[in-house]
Amino acid sequence: MLVDMHVHCTELKSLESYSQGYLFVCVAEELETSRAVVELSRRFHFIKPCVGIHPWNIARSGIEEARILMEQAVSDNVKCVGEVGLDSKFVPETLTRQREVFKVFLDYAKEYDLVLNLHTAGTHREVFQMLKTWRVEKAYFHWYTGPEDLLKELVDNGYFIGVNPAWKIQEKHYKIISKTPLDSLLTESDAPYQYKGLSLKPELVNDSLDLLARLHNLERRVVEEKIEENFKRIFKQ
């Protein structure tokens, strides 16, 4: 199975085409898309939903909205919260509000043992410290490009690092991937995001698996099985 740990399913045109051979973790951006991904998970067996409020949307959302969203998520037995986190790089003006909303998601993640699917642009260390403070056990750092010296701490705490196809053109992400143990990696696409001319799509997970096979001198089949095993570990399946 091809694992896509971070994909914006509500923006994809043809989900049916991925029904064979893929495992999708579909992230949300606010209340509407959170409800939509839960509904998609009821229609498609290969979709695991994440609910949340993206840091870029915090200006239009608040603590009460986050609590309403999470109460519904618990009722729906949703096991993943995302895309959530902090962003001081692109939306620094809402950082204080972001922190307050993120604390709500941390509270629920701790209480209900949920997976956090994290956005951490410019805030990698702060988010990591908050995870430790809240004693959150299951976290996934989507498209990690943070400090290399923090990488070991993330891995030592049992957190997972995302392998995004952006490694094709982003040297820093390539270096992160090459320095991360295979046991701590999960593949993703972030589809359908466009990054510097690169159209991110689930099919590119194949290229990431090929890269990991080369980096670790393993057969592609072995790497694919290992990533699926990592997926089962984070969701405790």
Solvent accessible surface area in square Angstrom, and as a share of the most:
residue,aa,sasa,rsa
1,M,81,0.36
2,L,20,0.10
3,V,2,0.01
4,D,0,0.00
5,M,0,0.00
6,H,0,0.00
7,V,0,0.00
8,H,19,0.09
9,C,1,0.01
10,T,49,0.28
11,E,97,0.43
12,L,31,0.15
13,K,208,0.88
14,S,54,0.35
15,L,14,0.07
16,E,102,0.46
17,S,80,0.52
18,Y,25,0.10
19,S,29,0.19
20,Q,148,0.66
21,G,33,0.32
22,Y,22,0.08
23,L,34,0.17
24,F,1,0.00
25,V,0,0.00
26,C,0,0.00
27,V,0,0.00
28,A,0,0.00
29,E,24,0.11
30,E,43,0.19
31,L,33,0.16
32,E,129,0.58
33,T,20,0.12
34,S,4,0.03
35,R,149,0.54
36,A,36,0.28
37,V,0,0.00
38,V,11,0.07
39,E,82,0.37
40,L,19,0.09
41,S,28,0.18
42,R,156,0.57
43,R,147,0.54
44,F,24,0.10
45,H,145,0.65
46,F,4,0.02
47,I,12,0.06
48,K,45,0.19
49,P,17,0.10
50,C,0,0.00
51,V,4,0.03
52,G,0,0.00
53,I,2,0.01
54,H,12,0.05
55,P,1,0.01
56,W,103,0.36
57,N,20,0.10
58,I,4,0.02
59,A,68,0.52
60,R,178,0.65
61,S,7,0.04
62,G,16,0.15
63,I,62,0.32
64,E,109,0.49
65,E,41,0.18
66,A,0,0.00
67,R,117,0.43
68,I,91,0.46
69,L,8,0.04
70,M,1,0.00
71,E,98,0.44
72,Q,94,0.42
73,A,4,0.03
74,V,49,0.28
75,S,87,0.56
76,D,43,0.22
77,N,103,0.53
78,V,8,0.05
79,K,92,0.39
80,C,0,0.00
81,V,1,0.00
82,G,0,0.00
83,E,4,0.02
84,V,0,0.00
85,G,6,0.05
86,L,0,0.00
87,D,0,0.00
88,S,37,0.24
89,K,137,0.58
90,F,116,0.48
91,V,22,0.13
92,P,76,0.48
93,E,135,0.61
94,T,21,0.12
95,L,29,0.14
96,T,99,0.57
97,R,109,0.40
98,Q,1,0.00
99,R,77,0.28
100,E,72,0.32
101,V,2,0.01
102,F,2,0.01
103,K,71,0.30
104,V,6,0.03
105,F,2,0.01
106,L,0,0.00
107,D,73,0.38
108,Y,27,0.10
109,A,2,0.02
110,K,96,0.41
111,E,125,0.56
112,Y,86,0.33
113,D,61,0.31
114,L,6,0.03
115,V,1,0.00
116,L,0,0.00
117,N,0,0.00
118,L,0,0.00
119,H,17,0.08
120,T,7,0.04
121,A,19,0.14
122,G,50,0.48
123,T,6,0.03
124,H,23,0.10
125,R,110,0.40
126,E,54,0.24
127,V,0,0.00
128,F,1,0.00
129,Q,95,0.42
130,M,19,0.08
131,L,0,0.00
132,K,92,0.39
133,T,101,0.59
134,W,58,0.20
135,R,180,0.66
136,V,6,0.03
137,E,114,0.51
138,K,22,0.09
139,A,0,0.00
140,Y,0,0.00
141,F,0,0.00
142,H,17,0.08
143,W,35,0.12
144,Y,1,0.00
145,T,33,0.19
146,G,1,0.01
147,P,43,0.27
148,E,67,0.30
149,D,96,0.50
150,L,2,0.01
151,L,8,0.04
152,K,139,0.59
153,E,72,0.32
154,L,0,0.00
155,V,32,0.18
156,D,96,0.50
157,N,65,0.34
158,G,40,0.39
159,Y,7,0.03
160,F,9,0.04
161,I,0,0.00
162,G,0,0.00
163,V,0,0.00
164,N,0,0.00
165,P,0,0.00
166,A,0,0.00
167,W,32,0.11
168,K,81,0.34
169,I,92,0.47
170,Q,40,0.18
171,E,132,0.59
172,K,100,0.42
173,H,0,0.00
174,Y,79,0.30
175,K,86,0.36
176,I,0,0.00
177,I,0,0.00
178,S,50,0.32
179,K,110,0.46
180,T,2,0.01
181,P,65,0.41
182,L,21,0.10
183,D,69,0.36
184,S,10,0.07
185,L,0,0.00
186,L,0,0.00
187,T,0,0.00
188,E,0,0.00
189,S,0,0.00
190,D,9,0.05
191,A,0,0.00
192,P,44,0.28
193,Y,92,0.35
194,Q,111,0.49
195,Y,32,0.12
196,K,164,0.70
197,G,81,0.78
198,L,33,0.16
199,S,50,0.32
200,L,2,0.01
201,K,95,0.40
202,P,1,0.01
203,E,74,0.33
204,L,23,0.11
205,V,0,0.00
206,N,47,0.24
207,D,47,0.24
208,S,0,0.00
209,L,2,0.01
210,D,53,0.27
211,L,4,0.02
212,L,0,0.00
213,A,11,0.09
214,R,156,0.57
215,L,63,0.31
216,H,58,0.26
217,N,138,0.71
218,L,73,0.36
219,E,112,0.50
220,R,73,0.27
221,R,136,0.50
222,V,52,0.30
223,V,0,0.00
224,E,39,0.18
225,E,94,0.42
226,K,43,0.18
227,I,2,0.01
228,E,35,0.16
229,E,84,0.38
230,N,0,0.00
231,F,5,0.02
232,K,90,0.38
233,R,113,0.41
234,I,3,0.01
235,F,19,0.08
236,K,122,0.52
237,Q,125,0.56
